[in-house]
Amino acid sequence: MKRILAARPLAQCPGLLAALRAEGWQAEHLPLMAIEALPQALATLPALAARADALFWVSPSAIDIGWPALAGMDLAAKRLACVGASSAKRLAALSGQPVLHPTAGSDSEALLAMPELADVAGQNWLIVRGQGGRALLADALAQRGAATAFAEIYRRVDGAPDWAAFDASPPDAVIITSSEMVEQLFRLAGPSRTGALQCLLYCVPHPRIAERLAAFGAARVVTTRADDAAMVAGLKEWFRRHP
């Protein structure tokens, strides 16, 4: 039985783990990173959202943590946007509104390439995210004449993987869903495990993550679309070709 570890925030893992287990694989969560809400930032989110014309949600964590803070607000006149199809589906279900997201690609670059964002002059955009992160979207919107602000409503903290279990039974593959998680993996594992990590098979939903893994010396990376079904299919095809 193939053993697959999924390295993403725990709240986003149940569907992926279920899909992996449906293939007959042993699937487990790899807790590299935990997400902690920032209560003071959440308290200011409604006021920031009230002033915005558009709310961009950087991640599933931003949606899960931030949307409940807006309960009761009338957001019907505001544009909602994110980068992933799964996030868009989740946000649409919560809001009952259409959600702008790219269908060709799943990052800020793909969103910025959409015709709907060609003319944002005079608009106020609120970017809901965790502490830190890329400034690309905010900078590009500002260059196009929009006013931008950040609502940093959560922070990322180190997880605590069971490295003894990892060493005793190395996984057949690791699903890793952000470049930050790559950094976490190699840092938390420590130098003594670098060689073992470099030999693992990884499945990732974006070329940027594959490039970060390559920078750490990982040679076997399957890159797929950014949804659970695509990642499962990518691993299934790899195992078929490499029995």
RAQUI-V540585 format. One record per residue. RES is the residue in one small letter. D_LAST is the distance of its C-alpha to the last C-alpha in Angstrom with 1 decimal. Layout:
res: <RES | RES>
d_last: <D_LAST | D_LAST>
This chain:
res: <m | k | r | i | l | a | a | r | p | l | a | q | c | p | g | l | l | a | a | l | r | a | e | g | w | q | a | e | h | l | p | l | m | a | i | e | a | l | p | q | a | l | a | t | l | p | a | l | a | a | r | a | d | a | l | f | w | v | s | p | s | a | i | d | i | g | w | p | a | l | a | g | m | d | l | a | a | k | r | l | a | c | v | g | a | s | s | a | k | r | l | a | a | l | s | g | q | p | v | l | h | p | t | a | g | s | d | s | e | a | l | l | a | m | p | e | l | a | d | v | a | g | q | n | w | l | i | v | r | g | q | g | g | r | a | l | l | a | d | a | l | a | q | r | g | a | a | t | a | f | a | e | i | y | r | r | v | d | g | a | p | d | w | a | a | f | d | a | s | p | p | d | a | v | i | i | t | s | s | e | m | v | e | q | l | f | r | l | a | g | p | s | r | t | g | a | l | q | c | l | l | y | c | v | p | h | p | r | i | a | e | r | l | a | a | f | g | a | a | r | v | v | t | t | r | a | d | d | a | a | m | v | a | g | l | k | e | w | f | r | r | h | p>
d_last: <11.8 | 10.7 | 14.0 | 15.2 | 18.6 | 20.9 | 23.6 | 26.4 | 29.8 | 29.7 | 31.8 | 29.2 | 26.2 | 26.8 | 25.6 | 22.4 | 21.7 | 22.5 | 20.2 | 17.2 | 18.3 | 18.7 | 14.9 | 14.9 | 14.0 | 16.5 | 18.3 | 21.2 | 23.8 | 24.1 | 27.8 | 28.4 | 31.3 | 33.9 | 36.3 | 40.0 | 42.6 | 45.7 | 48.6 | 51.2 | 49.2 | 48.4 | 52.1 | 52.8 | 50.2 | 52.4 | 55.1 | 52.8 | 51.2 | 54.7 | 55.6 | 52.4 | 52.0 | 48.2 | 45.7 | 42.4 | 39.8 | 37.4 | 34.7 | 33.9 | 35.6 | 38.7 | 38.9 | 38.4 | 40.9 | 43.4 | 43.8 | 45.6 | 48.1 | 49.2 | 49.9 | 53.1 | 53.3 | 53.9 | 51.2 | 51.5 | 53.0 | 50.4 | 47.3 | 44.0 | 41.0 | 37.6 | 34.5 | 31.6 | 31.5 | 30.6 | 33.5 | 35.8 | 35.0 | 35.8 | 39.0 | 40.2 | 39.9 | 41.9 | 44.5 | 44.9 | 45.1 | 43.1 | 40.9 | 40.6 | 37.1 | 35.3 | 32.9 | 31.8 | 30.3 | 30.5 | 32.8 | 36.5 | 36.4 | 35.3 | 38.0 | 40.6 | 39.9 | 40.8 | 44.3 | 45.4 | 45.4 | 47.3 | 50.7 | 50.8 | 54.1 | 56.1 | 53.4 | 52.6 | 48.9 | 47.7 | 44.3 | 43.0 | 40.5 | 40.0 | 41.8 | 40.9 | 38.5 | 38.7 | 42.1 | 41.0 | 41.8 | 45.1 | 46.2 | 45.3 | 47.2 | 50.1 | 50.3 | 50.5 | 53.4 | 52.0 | 52.9 | 49.9 | 49.7 | 47.0 | 46.7 | 44.5 | 44.1 | 41.4 | 40.1 | 36.8 | 36.8 | 34.4 | 32.2 | 31.6 | 28.0 | 27.6 | 26.5 | 26.8 | 24.2 | 22.0 | 22.5 | 22.0 | 18.6 | 17.1 | 15.1 | 11.5 | 13.3 | 16.9 | 18.6 | 21.8 | 24.5 | 27.3 | 28.2 | 30.4 | 27.5 | 26.0 | 29.3 | 29.5 | 26.1 | 27.0 | 30.6 | 30.2 | 27.5 | 29.9 | 29.8 | 28.4 | 25.0 | 24.8 | 22.5 | 20.0 | 20.2 | 19.8 | 16.4 | 15.0 | 13.1 | 15.9 | 16.5 | 20.1 | 22.6 | 24.7 | 24.7 | 27.3 | 25.0 | 22.4 | 25.4 | 26.5 | 23.1 | 23.3 | 26.8 | 25.6 | 23.2 | 19.9 | 17.7 | 14.6 | 16.1 | 15.3 | 18.8 | 19.7 | 22.9 | 24.8 | 24.2 | 22.1 | 20.7 | 19.6 | 17.9 | 15.9 | 15.1 | 14.1 | 11.6 | 10.3 | 10.0 | 8.3 | 5.4 | 5.7 | 6.1 | 3.8 | 0.0>
